[in-house]
Structure formats: C-alpha cells, structure tokens
Amino acid sequence: MAARIARSSNELARAVAAALALATTSAIADSPHIVGEPSIIVTGTTGDLVCSWKESGLGISATAETGVCSASASATYACVTKSGTVPAGAKKLMLAGPLATSNTLTVGTRNGQATFTIVLNPPSGDNLACPNGQTLELAGTSYTSVVVADTTAEISTPIAGTFTSSCLLQSGC
C-alpha cells in the first residue's frame, strides 16, 4: 500500500512538473512582432497619414492591445482668392509645424493577433490668417520619423522615409 501511495505521489509530482514546464514554454513562446511591413500612406484629399499594421505572437491570453502611430508632421497652407487662384508671393504660402503628433487605438485580439489602422491629421492652420477676400486651404503635408508601436506588447518599428501629399488645393495646382 505504501508503495502505491509513493508511486502515485511520484506520478503526481511528474505531472505537476510537466504542466509547469508546458506553461513556462507557452509563456516563452509568446513572441509579439509586426507581420510584414506596415502600410503608411498619405490620403490624397485630406493630407491625413494612415498607419496600418498587423501583429502576431501576442499569446492566447492577450485580450486587448494598444497601438500608437507617431510622426513629425508639417503642413503647407495657401491663401486662395474667390476665383480659386493662389496669389504670387511667399506670404501667401504658410507653414504649420513641424510638430510631433500621435494617435492611439486599443483593439481586441483574436488568436494572438491584432490589426491596427490609425489616422494622424496634419497640423492645423487655425493660427494662420489670409487677407480679406481670401480663404485658407491646405496645400500639402509632410510626415517624417514615423513609428508604429504596441505599448501593451512593448514593440515598435520605425518607418524610414518622408511621406508627402501635394496639390490638395480644391482649385488644383
């Protein structure tokens, strides 16, 4: 009888050790990473920067992830006449920025994966003024130092390059 109890205790100890080893292996197997290259585009009508990416290896216990897209942004604004033209002269083109901008999105995970699409708006031209009879319009945008990140999984990827839009004026360029 004592031999059976000892054998059962040994089997239980082995089972517990195996379960702990499996749990440790599963925790180590979680390897958060960005899948492929993030998509970074500037919309042709609004000058917004759209950052999209997919993550995997988040683990089955992950339920939500917080993603961030950040960049250094600048925008060029123009004073436009009622007839839709931009008068000549440097004072008619104004620059807003550069400034650091970011946006955050929390998404649910599924099967250890998450997909993000985050939009950054260009710097506002609210502090710029045009002469009477002219209106302020966004003419172009530029974004540099773009970084996509997951603050929950503590991963980030810098994106090389400058992302621009030009000729956003409603009257054309």
Secondary structure, 3 states (H helix, E strand, C coil): CHHHHHHHHHHHHHHHHHHHHHHHHHHHHCCCEEEEEEEEEECCCCCCEEEEEEEECCCCCCCEEEEEEEEEEEEEEEEEECCCCCCCCHHHEEEEEEEEEEEEEEEECECCEEEEEEEECCCCCCCCCCCCCEEEEEEEEEEEEEEEEECCCCEEEEECCCEEEECCCCCCC
